[in-house]
Amino acid sequence: IKEVLLQLKDSGLEAMPGGGAEIFAPRVRNKICPEKISGKRWLEIMTVAHQLEIPTNATMLYGHIETIEDRLDHMGQLRQLQDQTGGFQVFIPLAFHATNTDIRKKGETSGIDDLKTLALARLFLDNFRHIKAYWVMLGEKIAQVALHFGVNDLDGTVVKERITHAAGAQSAKGHSEE
C-alpha cells in the first residue's frame, strides 16, 4: 500500500475519496458488500495515506440492515483514526437507497433519520472539520435543512449522478454550474 500510494503521490495525487467504507461491522459488511475489502483493511489504507500526508474523506453507508450501534461503532473508529492522524477532510454519511438492489428493507431513510444522523455526526465527530450532506442521496430540501443540523459542506456540482439513481433515488440527477 505504501509503495503504491507513494507512486501515486509522486505522480500528482493530492487527496483521496473515502468511498468504500460502507459500514465497518463485519456481520453487516459481509452481507451488503462481501466483495469489498474489510473495514479493518479500509482503515489501514487510510492510515497509510494519512501518514504519507495524503488527506482523505470518510463515508458511512447507513439505512440498510445496520443497527444504531453499528453506526456508532463506525463513527467511533473514524473518530479514533482522526485523533491519531488528523488526515480526514470530511465525513459524508450516505443514505442507502434500496429500490433496485438485492438488499431488501422497509422503505428508505426518513428525513428525520437523515437529519439525526448528520447532527449526531457533527457532535460525535468533533475532530472532523467538515460534515457533508450529499444532496443526491438526501434530496435537495433535506440537504438544505441539514445546514441547520451541523452540516457545513454540500456536495458541489454533480452533472450526472448514476449510482444512487440506479438504486432508486428521486433527487435530480444533477445540476448545472449556474
Protein Blocks (a to p, Z undefined) as FASTA:
>chain_A
ZZmmmmmmmnopabdcfehklpablklmmmmmmmbccfklmmmmmmmmmmnopacddddd
ehilbcfklmmmmmmmmmmmmmmnopafbdcdddddfklacbdcehjddfklmmmmmmmm
mmmmmmbfbdcddfklnojklmmmmmmnopabdcdddfbdfklmmnopabdfbdcfZZ
